[in-house]
Amino acid sequence: MDKRNPIFRSLDMIEEKIHEKLTVEVLAAGIHFSKYHYQRMFREAVGDSVMGYVARRKIALAAEELAGTRSTILELALKYGFDSHEGFTRSFKAYMGVTPAEYRKYRLHLSDREKEKSTMMYSKTTDEMIRELNGLIAEAGETAVYTRKHGKDVPEVEFYALFWEFAAGRAEKMAGELKRTLERVTAIAQRPDEISARFLIVKAMEDAAFEAGITAFQTGLTIARALPEHGGKYAPLCQKYDALAERARGKGEKIAECLNELAALIFQDMRKNAEERMERAASAGRKAAGAMADPALPYGYLAEETAVLAEGFASMRPEEVTLPWLEDGLLRLETIAFAAEIDALRGPSDRTAIDEIKKFKERVSDALEFFGSLPGEEGMLAEAGSGLTLERTAEKMYSDLATQERILLFYLKGEIRKLEDARLPDERQKAAFAAVCDNIGRAVELAEEGARGLMDSESFHEEQTAGPIRIGELLLEAYDRMMAEAERLGPYGGPVRYLADAVKSPVKYLQE
């Protein structure tokens, strides 16, 4: 948390004086703000009114004591600044959905483990999530404003203004989605036994981190293609998006730590509905791939990746589907859609074909929402559900590595296509790039085997060295070749160099 922010200082003041009768005037004076300015800034930062937040914190802390102490309801009412038993009961029911007496009775019937989980759902955890979310929402909004202010610093190149407006829109979209997540967090106190809501919150944070990361990567790649003088002017904007991505990852990890035990979902058998959603996704994917496969359009690399995804949905049996698999597919599709949007800035007439990707995304999102909402009974996805903890296992690290390198391979293929359109690579360079793609592709395959827990499989043994070492070797070989070809391309090699650095970045973790 940024302690320099006066609103966050006032949140600390609320915690320190929570047993007192707090007023807006007292809190505003504590940070030297006028009452009007303080209330406006507080709502913007926290998403709630000052006294609404204070009341919620008092209720949350009182609820903890109701469950964990023998204090009477009247004693707790007076302790937290309420004038009467009746006033406290009205406020408590408004926030919790039950009276203090009903809440205490409910809690006494819970098992020790359920009590531990329920406690995590209240008070400090919820308010920490609210603070983390509000900070990220504010930063995303500030990034959009800054982008629009400085995105036209090179007026002689119209593409940059279009690109930075697009990037600003992505930051705003991220802020809007997080605001909706914030509403879910705020509503948690009224549903003490709702575990799946926590998973949705964690998933929203992961999506925000991915969205910020891919936007930061795309800004860097775009500027890598620019002339040096243009790249220098836009370097601060790239840094803003890098910082936003880093902050999103950090906040997501912090929230995941709080809710780790609440993340697992168990699924029951709903095969018919599952099959329908998978078939719809496959059909939409095939249609999108077909629309972009027109040889007259420069979207062959997009069509290829989209077709692979579509066939994955067509061949996957419902009982084999896991949420991580669906999430990975949606992330890959998001990457395809983002690259297509950038290409469409150069060819607006091709948007009809690109719009089919959005329909594919809608179908995949529908499938993900369906599988993620299955009730917690033993069923077709029980095995997948047990793997949804947020712990960073070896399998999870391999999965992340496979996803990252697959995305980079996708972008590299797109860059190679652009170079071919410009008639830059000769036959030797094309062969070199083909070898690079083979290296990265093999590294992805090995990482996917590691993600499935197959580190002792024949494929790993065939590489004659331990899996992580071989993956690192493949990525380093790809990096060396990419850097060599970037050097030969001269001023056109910036994007390849940028991609090479990203391809090599996981190697240090593999070596550890």
Secondary structure, 3 states (H helix, E strand, C coil): CCCCCHHHHHHHHHHHCCCCCCCHHHHHHHCCCCHHHHHHHHHHHHCCCHHHHHHHHHHHHHHHHHHHCCCCHHHHHHHCCCCCHHHHHHHHHHHHCCCHHHHHHHHHCCCHHHHHHHHHHCHHHHHHHHHHHHHHHHHHHHHHHHHHHHCCCCCCCHHHHHHHHHHHHHHHHHHHHHHHHHHHHHHHHHCCCCCHHHHHHHHHHHHHHHHHHHHHHHHHHHHHCCCHHHHHHHHHHHHHHHHHHHHHHHHHHHHHHHHHHHCCCCCCCCHHHHHHHHHHHHHHHHHHHHHHCCCCCCCHHHHHHHHHHHHHHHHCCHHHCCHHHHHHHHHHHHHHHHHHHHHHHHCHHHHHHHHHHHHHHHHHHHHHHHHHCCCCCCCCCHHHHCCCCCCCCHHHHHHHHHHHHHHHHHHHHHHHHHHHHCCCCCHHHHHHHHHHHHHHHHHHHHHHHHHCCCCCCHHHHHCCCCHHHHHHHHHHHHHHHHHHHHHHHHHHHHHHHHHHHHHHCCHHHHHC
